[in-house]
Structures are given as C-alpha cells and as structure tokens.
Amino acid sequence: MCSARPRSARRAAGGFSLLEAVAATAFLAVALMAFAANTIWLTHDEKTADSTSAAHALAQQKLEQLRSTPLGAPEVAASIIRNDPANPLRADGTAGGNFARQWRVSGNDQPTFGLRTVTVTVSWRDTQSHTTTLAAYIRCSTIPC
C-alpha cells in the first residue's frame, strides 16, 4: 500500500525531530540555571538583611543600656571609643559571633548645653564589610557638663 502523501510529510506529522528535542532541552537547561542563580542571589540578600537587622538590634540594645545607666556613671563619661568586652558578639548579644560593637560618648555639652551624644557602631563581615551606626542623646550628671 502506498500513501498519497510524500514521504517527508508523513515523517513531519509523526513527532519531533532530534534537533527540536535538543533545542528544547537546551532552552530548559538555561532557564533552570537562571532560576538557580537567582535563588543563590536571593539567599545571599536574605542573609545580609538578617545580619543588618541583628546589628541594628545590638546597637539599639547598647544605646538603651547606656541611656538607662545612672547620670555620672563611668560608662557614659566622655571618652574615647570603647569596645564591648564580649566582642565578637552573636546576634543575641552573647560572645562568640561575628559582630563587633563599640561606642563613643561625646565631650561635654555636645551637641548642646547639658547633653552628650552616644554613638554605637556595630560592624561585621560576610562577603564584604558592613557597618551600622546609631546615635542618641543622654543628659550630663551636672548642668553644665
């Protein structure tokens, strides 16, 4: 029995060619590699955001601790830069992590009469170095300072 259609038309109607299958597989592989690369990028950004959040919390914790100390306490005396004795810190403030926390109390009457500025800096390193800084005002023990 002979078919009325030419031989090439019968083959084309039957399925995919090897070239089409290879092209589809290559396209799928490129698309999956793009998704994998995007996942790695998103995971890295999420880790950086977690570390930034932890650093802000550590800085805020130290600011609140210094603001609640009694007026005239040595911790809030005008000083050079002081380092946290537990450095490096974990995100919960305990020793043994990768965060370094330091603070500085400004000189007397800085920025204005009767106040001092407390600046807390937390730094850490993952794939690059990061630093976050928070500042607050505290009253001096005596007016003027």
MOJOCOR-V715115 format. One record per residue. N is the residue number from 0. PSI is psi as a letter, one per 40 degrees, with the letter a starting at -180 (999 if undefined). D_LAST is the distance of its C-alpha to the last C-alpha in Angstrom with 1 decimal. Layout:
# MOJOCOR-V715115
<<N:PSI:D_LAST> <N:PSI:D_LAST>>
This chain:
# MOJOCOR-V715115
<<0:h:110.9> <1:h:109.3> <2:i:106.3> <3:d:106.4> <4:i:102.9> <5:i:102.3> <6:d:100.9> <7:d:97.4> <8:d:96.9> <9:d:97.7> <10:d:95.1> <11:d:92.3> <12:e:92.8> <13:d:92.5> <14:a:88.8> <15:i:86.1> <16:i:86.8> <17:d:85.1> <18:d:83.2> <19:d:81.8> <20:d:80.7> <21:d:79.0> <22:d:77.2> <23:d:76.0> <24:d:74.8> <25:d:72.9> <26:d:71.2> <27:d:70.2> <28:d:68.9> <29:d:66.7> <30:d:65.4> <31:d:64.5> <32:d:62.8> <33:d:60.6> <34:d:59.7> <35:d:58.8> <36:d:56.6> <37:d:54.8> <38:d:54.3> <39:d:52.7> <40:d:50.4> <41:d:49.4> <42:d:48.8> <43:d:46.5> <44:d:44.5> <45:d:44.2> <46:d:42.9> <47:d:40.2> <48:d:39.2> <49:d:39.0> <50:d:36.8> <51:d:34.5> <52:d:34.3> <53:d:33.5> <54:d:30.8> <55:d:29.1> <56:d:29.4> <57:d:28.0> <58:d:24.9> <59:d:24.5> <60:d:25.0> <61:d:22.2> <62:d:19.8> <63:d:20.8> <64:d:20.6> <65:d:17.0> <66:d:16.1> <67:e:18.0> <68:i:16.4> <69:i:14.7> <70:h:10.9> <71:e:9.9> <72:i:13.2> <73:d:14.0> <74:d:15.2> <75:e:12.0> <76:i:10.1> <77:h:9.8> <78:i:13.4> <79:a:16.8> <80:h:19.2> <81:h:20.2> <82:i:23.7> <83:h:25.0> <84:e:27.1> <85:e:29.9> <86:i:30.4> <87:i:32.8> <88:i:32.6> <89:i:35.2> <90:d:34.7> <91:e:34.1> <92:e:31.3> <93:i:33.6> <94:i:34.2> <95:e:37.1> <96:a:36.8> <97:e:36.1> <98:h:32.5> <99:h:29.7> <100:h:26.1> <101:i:22.9> <102:i:19.3> <103:h:16.3> <104:h:12.6> <105:i:11.1> <106:i:8.7> <107:i:5.1> <108:f:5.9> <109:h:9.3> <110:e:11.6> <111:i:10.1> <112:h:7.6> <113:e:5.7> <114:i:7.5> <115:i:8.5> <116:h:12.2> <117:h:14.5> <118:h:17.8> <119:h:20.8> <120:h:24.0> <121:h:27.4> <122:i:30.3> <123:i:34.0> <124:h:37.3> <125:b:40.7> <126:e:43.0> <127:i:40.1> <128:i:36.4> <129:i:34.0> <130:h:30.3> <131:i:28.2> <132:h:24.5> <133:i:22.4> <134:i:18.8> <135:i:16.6> <136:i:13.2> <137:i:11.2> <138:i:8.6> <139:i:5.5> <140:d:6.9> <141:i:5.3> <142:h:5.1> <143:i:3.8> <144:999:0.0>>
